[in-house]
């Protein structure tokens, strides 16, 4: 990506932000303190430095995310509003199963998990504060669903179901654009991105305990970088769940503990 192209994208995003701010009285910027939302937060603050910042606190963010949020809150003097999950992650696991691995007799653990930890709490805050414009760092490259949504709605639109306007200023940016912008404006980044990453695993912020990416090396990533969190996940049911899936039976606790300590790690590959 050459500088010229990034320059054009920055100008386009800035114009969109400026114009949409003119049309609304009560905007908010969503920030997960990941690389993308940091770019949008930085850009929006060029026009409205005291804009409220909504942090969707799932209570299961990486420790680096909480540290970084606290740091940036002080350094940029942010006016942060935090959501609280409607149910805890562990309640979801107990009632529906792990995200992606729905328990028998239940419907869709992942969908319910995202609803209780993200969608409902965000909707509640938007209603409570009557925000009429919601900026996000959403990117079309992140998933097929986001690509579809980008094609269908564009980067500034009214959500009939959620009853507010949404603006995704960097929807068309690549990951490289995002990092180039960080370098250009010396924007600090979340420590999650500095962790060691197993082959094929994409470093992302968000819920540390999400089991959706375990096929791509998530358990290995956790074991390498956050061993105590990894142990929690293994001993709170995921360990035995993987054992059952791989060898067709569950095992008693002492044997599980032996497998947790054994190397190479049985749980790294799923
Ligand atoms: S990303 Fe994963 S852990 Fe987080 S809310 Fe969604 S399904 Fe749950």
Boltz pocket constraint, residues with backbone or C-beta under 6 A from the ligand:
constraints:
  - pocket:
      binder: B
      contacts: [[A, 58], [A, 89], [A, 99], [A, 109], [A, 110], [A, 111], [A, 113], [A, 114], [A, 115], [A, 117], [A, 118], [A, 206], [A, 207], [A, 209], [A, 210], [A, 211], [A, 212]]
      max_distance: 6.0
